[in-house]
Amino acid sequence: MRLADLPTPALLLDRAALGRNLRMMAGAVGRHGVTLRPHLKTAKSIDVAMLAAPGFGPITVSTLAEAQHFAEAGFRDQIYAVGIVPAKLDAVAALNARGADVKVITDDVETARAIAAHPGWIRALAEVDVGESRGGVAADDDALPAIAAALGPRFAGVLTHAGHSYAGRSVAEIRAIAEAERAGIVRAAERLRAAGHQVGIVSMGSSPTALHAASLEGVTEVRAGVYMFGDLMQVQLHTQNMEDVAVSVLASVIGRRPAQNRLLIDAGALALSKDRGTQAMAKDYGFGLVVDLAGRAAFGEAIITRAYQEHGVVECDRPLPFEALPVGAKVRVLPNHACLTAAAYDRYHVVDGAADEVVAVWPRVNAW
């Protein structure tokens, strides 16, 4: 099958770019001598997991549907990296009873007690906040040793996520955030060890901090996920090059407005998401950058300026080649935020580099 034959919108994955991205992150983390625990929340694909965590290595998941999907495929060592609620403990324990080792996270003492009291075997990590102000307790908070004590023998370690690294606007800024992340999670681990707790896992990570960290001393593992695919935000954060954005949306031209230098395509908010993650950065790519079928910016800086439910409005910084873009012509859209864009689809149509042949179809696991 060729790209021209696919119904649109469709989600494309460039296998060659994916491979480059996986090697880049493996090398970046490997130089520190720590474990890479890739986060599958973006990919949600067994086929991608087999490449990102070869030999059924450790992984991170964000839903119980992912945990079950990957466990059934043979990925036993998992961290479910969203704060657990007691109502979900039965499902986690059932997976572990069938041979998985799905660990959960919490920043709540009462939840820690519920985990410790559960009849099924479940280990948990204490979530630590190092500056994002989302989930987690501060490294110096009295709640941290209380959580570890409440978990008792089920305490597995500490975990943090520097999501605020996405606010960095230079490599130097991101490197400083990475060091604050490392220092914060190591401080939490040292404090708990001093209190007599065994801290087996010291886990940190985001794609920007994983790639730009100057040191990971004291950390045992790094979690990152969006690096596999890249997106326009990662390009602006200097974690990837434009040619390494591996995921895109195939769309069809459905309307032309030459007098306004404007196109309509059949990829709108439901196909692309309405995440304008690069709006505050050096460039505003609107709701996505439009490229040709080979993935090249052949039209100039053509961006989606408006995203209706099923319509995308394309405008450009130079005259669009309307003679080459009749109604029915196909283009690709590079997304701002690969995670949200990919979430609209149940499969990847896999291509290899600039070739327009679909070489495989890889399913995704969606929902919760």
LOZA-43743 format. One line per 10 residues: number of its first residue (from 0); for each residue x, y, z of C-alpha. Coordinates in Angstrom, 1 decimal, decimal comma. Example, Ala and Ser with C-alpha at 12.3 -4.5 7.8 and 13.67 -1.06 7.14 Angstrom:
0) 12,3 -4,5 7,8  13,7 -1,1 7,1 $
//
This chain:
0) 0,0 0,0 0,0  1,2 3,5 -0,8  0,4 6,7 1,1  -1,7 7,8 -1,7  -4,0 4,8 -1,1  -4,6 5,4 2,5  -7,9 6,9 3,7  -7,4 10,1 5,7  -6,7 11,2 8,3  -4,2 8,5 9,2 $
10) -1,3 8,3 11,7  2,1 7,6 10,1  5,2 6,4 11,9  8,6 6,7 10,3  10,6 3,6 11,3  13,9 5,0 10,3  13,4 8,2 12,4  12,2 6,1 15,3  15,3 4,0 15,2  17,5 7,1 15,3 $
20) 15,6 8,5 18,2  15,9 5,3 20,2  19,6 5,1 19,6  20,1 8,7 20,6  18,3 8,3 24,0  20,0 4,9 24,7  23,4 6,6 24,1  22,5 9,7 26,2  21,4 7,6 29,2  24,0 4,9 28,7 $
30) 26,9 7,3 29,1  25,8 7,8 32,7  25,6 4,1 33,4  22,0 4,1 34,5  19,0 2,1 33,4  16,6 3,5 30,8  13,0 2,7 31,6  11,2 4,0 28,5  7,7 5,5 29,0  5,2 3,9 26,6 $
40) 2,5 6,5 27,3  3,1 8,1 23,9  3,7 5,0 21,7  1,2 2,6 23,4  2,5 -0,1 21,0  4,0 -3,5 21,5  6,0 -3,1 18,3  7,5 0,1 19,5  8,2 -1,4 23,0  10,1 -4,3 21,5 $
50) 12,5 -1,8 19,9  12,6 0,7 22,9  13,0 -1,9 25,6  14,7 -4,9 23,9  14,6 -8,2 25,7  11,4 -7,2 27,5  13,3 -4,6 29,6  11,8 -2,3 32,2  9,1 0,1 31,0  6,8 2,8 32,3 $
60) 3,1 3,0 31,6  0,4 5,5 32,3  -2,8 3,5 32,3  -4,0 0,1 33,5  -4,9 -0,8 30,0  -1,3 -0,3 29,0  -0,1 -2,3 32,0  -2,2 -5,2 31,1  -1,4 -5,0 27,3  2,3 -4,9 27,9 $
70) 2,3 -7,5 30,7  0,5 -10,0 28,4  3,1 -9,4 25,8  5,9 -10,3 28,2  6,9 -6,9 29,7  6,9 -7,8 33,4  8,9 -5,0 35,0  6,7 -1,9 34,9  6,0 1,3 36,8  2,5 2,6 36,6 $
80) 3,5 6,3 36,9  0,2 7,9 37,7  -0,8 8,3 41,4  -2,7 5,1 42,3  -6,2 5,1 43,9  -7,2 2,2 46,2  -10,0 1,2 43,8  -7,3 0,2 41,2  -5,2 -2,0 43,5  -7,2 -5,2 42,8 $
90) -6,4 -4,8 39,1  -2,7 -4,3 39,7  -2,6 -7,2 42,2  -4,3 -9,4 39,6  -1,6 -8,6 37,0  1,1 -9,3 39,5  -0,5 -12,6 40,5  -0,1 -13,6 36,8  3,6 -13,0 36,8  3,9 -9,2 36,3 $
100) 5,8 -6,8 38,6  3,7 -3,7 38,2  4,8 -1,1 40,7  2,6 1,9 41,6  3,3 5,4 42,9  1,7 7,5 45,7  2,2 10,8 47,5  -0,5 10,0 50,1  0,0 8,3 53,5  -3,5 6,9 53,6 $
110) -3,1 5,4 50,2  0,3 3,9 51,2  -1,5 2,2 54,1  -4,1 0,8 51,7  -1,3 -0,6 49,5  0,4 -2,2 52,5  -2,9 -3,7 53,7  -3,9 -5,1 50,3  -3,9 -9,0 50,2  -2,2 -9,0 46,8 $
120) 1,5 -8,3 46,3  2,0 -4,7 45,2  5,1 -2,6 45,6  5,1 1,2 45,5  7,3 4,2 45,1  6,9 7,5 46,9  6,4 10,3 44,4  8,6 13,4 45,0  8,0 16,9 43,7  11,2 18,6 42,4 $
130) 9,6 21,8 41,1  6,8 20,9 38,7  4,1 21,3 41,4  1,9 18,5 40,1  2,1 15,2 42,0  4,5 14,4 44,7  5,8 15,6 48,1  8,9 17,7 48,6  12,1 15,8 49,4  12,2 17,5 52,9 $
140) 8,4 17,0 53,6  7,6 15,0 56,7  5,1 13,1 54,6  7,9 11,4 52,7  9,3 9,2 55,5  5,7 8,6 56,6  4,8 7,2 53,2  7,8 4,9 53,2  7,0 3,7 56,8  3,4 3,1 55,9 $
150) 4,4 1,0 52,9  6,9 -1,1 55,0  8,3 -4,0 53,0  6,3 -2,9 49,9  8,3 0,4 49,6  10,3 0,2 46,4  11,9 3,6 46,1  11,3 7,2 45,0  10,3 8,7 41,7  10,0 12,2 40,2 $
160) 9,2 13,9 36,9  10,5 17,3 35,9  7,7 18,2 33,7  8,6 21,9 34,1  11,7 21,2 31,9  9,3 22,0 29,0  9,4 25,6 30,2  13,2 25,7 29,4  14,2 27,8 26,4  17,8 26,8 26,0 $
170) 20,0 23,8 26,6  21,6 25,6 29,6  18,2 26,1 31,2  17,1 22,5 30,7  20,5 21,3 32,0  19,9 23,4 35,2  16,4 21,9 35,6  17,9 18,4 35,1  20,4 19,0 37,9  17,7 20,3 40,2 $
180) 15,7 17,1 39,4  18,6 14,9 40,1  19,6 16,6 43,3  16,0 16,6 44,5  15,3 12,9 44,0  18,8 11,9 45,3  18,1 14,1 48,4  14,8 12,2 49,0  16,6 8,9 48,7  19,4 9,9 51,0 $
190) 16,9 11,2 53,6  15,0 7,9 53,6  18,1 5,8 53,8  19,2 7,8 56,8  15,9 6,9 58,4  16,6 3,2 57,9  14,6 2,6 54,7  16,0 0,6 51,7  15,6 2,7 48,6  16,1 0,3 45,6 $
200) 14,8 2,6 42,8  15,7 6,3 42,4  13,8 7,2 39,3  13,7 10,5 37,4  13,1 11,7 33,9  11,6 13,6 31,1  12,9 13,6 27,5  14,6 17,0 27,8  16,3 16,3 31,2  17,3 12,8 30,2 $
210) 19,1 14,1 27,1  20,7 17,2 28,6  21,6 16,1 32,1  25,2 16,7 32,9  25,2 14,1 35,8  22,9 11,4 37,0  24,9 10,5 40,0  22,8 8,8 42,6  20,0 8,0 40,2  19,3 4,4 39,3 $
220) 17,0 4,8 36,3  15,6 7,4 33,8  12,1 7,5 32,4  11,4 9,3 29,1  8,8 8,7 26,4  8,1 11,4 23,8  11,8 11,2 22,5  10,8 8,0 20,6  8,6 10,0 18,2  9,6 13,7 18,7 $
230) 7,4 16,6 17,8  7,6 20,3 17,1  8,0 21,0 20,8  11,0 18,7 21,1  12,5 20,4 18,1  12,2 23,8 19,8  13,6 22,3 23,0  16,7 21,2 21,1  16,2 17,5 21,9  15,5 16,6 18,3 $
240) 16,0 17,8 14,8  13,0 18,3 12,4  14,0 15,3 10,3  13,7 13,1 13,4  10,1 13,8 14,1  8,9 10,3 13,5  5,1 10,6 13,7  2,9 12,6 11,4  -0,7 12,8 10,3  -1,6 12,0 6,7 $
250) -4,3 14,4 5,4  -6,1 15,2 2,2  -6,8 18,6 0,6  -10,5 19,2 0,7  -10,7 22,9 -0,3  -8,6 25,6 -2,0  -8,7 29,3 -1,6  -5,9 30,7 -4,0  -7,0 34,3 -3,5  -6,4 33,9 0,2 $
260) -3,3 31,6 -0,2  -5,2 29,1 2,0  -6,0 25,3 1,9  -8,5 23,2 3,8  -7,5 19,7 4,9  -9,5 16,9 6,5  -7,3 16,9 9,7  -8,7 19,1 12,4  -8,8 19,1 16,1  -9,8 15,5 16,5 $
270) -7,0 14,3 14,2  -4,3 16,7 15,4  -5,3 17,8 18,9  -5,7 21,5 19,9  -2,3 21,5 21,7  -0,3 24,6 20,6  2,6 23,5 22,7  5,1 25,8 20,9  3,1 29,0 21,2  5,4 30,6 23,7 $
280) 8,6 29,5 22,0  10,6 31,0 19,2  8,2 29,8 16,5  4,5 29,3 16,6  3,6 26,3 14,4  -0,1 26,8 15,0  -1,7 23,3 15,2  1,0 21,6 13,1  3,5 22,1 10,3  2,4 20,9 6,8 $
290) 5,0 18,9 4,8  5,0 16,9 1,6  4,6 13,1 1,4  8,4 12,7 1,8  8,3 14,7 5,1  10,0 17,7 3,6  8,9 21,3 4,2  8,5 21,7 0,4  5,8 24,3 0,7  7,7 26,7 3,0 $
300) 6,4 27,4 6,5  2,9 26,1 5,9  1,0 25,7 9,2  -2,4 24,9 10,5  -3,7 28,2 11,7  -7,2 27,1 12,7  -8,3 23,6 13,7  -12,0 23,0 13,6  -13,4 19,6 14,6  -12,7 17,9 11,2 $
310) -11,2 20,8 9,2  -7,7 22,3 9,3  -6,9 25,6 7,7  -3,5 25,8 6,1  -1,7 29,2 5,6  1,8 29,7 4,4  4,6 32,3 4,4  4,9 32,0 0,6  2,5 31,3 -2,2  1,2 27,8 -2,0 $
320) 1,7 25,6 -5,2  -2,1 25,1 -5,8  -1,4 23,4 -9,2  0,4 20,6 -7,2  -2,3 20,5 -4,5  -5,6 19,8 -6,1  -8,6 18,6 -4,0  -7,7 15,0 -3,0  -3,9 15,6 -2,9  -2,3 14,3 0,3 $
330) 0,1 16,1 2,7  1,6 15,2 6,1  1,3 17,3 9,3  4,0 17,2 11,9  2,4 17,6 15,4  3,1 20,0 18,2  2,6 17,2 20,8  3,0 13,7 19,6  1,3 12,2 22,7  -2,1 13,9 22,2 $
340) -2,0 13,6 18,4  -1,3 9,8 18,5  -4,1 9,3 21,1  -6,7 9,9 18,4  -5,7 6,7 16,5  -5,8 2,9 17,0  -2,9 2,1 14,7  0,3 3,3 13,0  0,8 3,1 9,3  4,6 2,5 9,3 $
350) 6,8 4,0 6,6  10,6 3,9 6,2  12,2 7,3 5,6  11,1 9,2 2,6  9,6 6,2 0,8  5,9 6,4 0,4  5,3 2,6 0,8  3,4 1,5 4,0  5,7 -1,3 5,2  3,7 -2,4 8,3 $
360) 0,6 -1,6 10,4  1,2 -1,5 14,2  -1,7 -1,4 16,6  -2,0 0,8 19,6  -3,7 0,3 23,0  -5,9 3,2 23,9  -8,3 4,2 26,7  -7,7 3,4 30,4 $
//
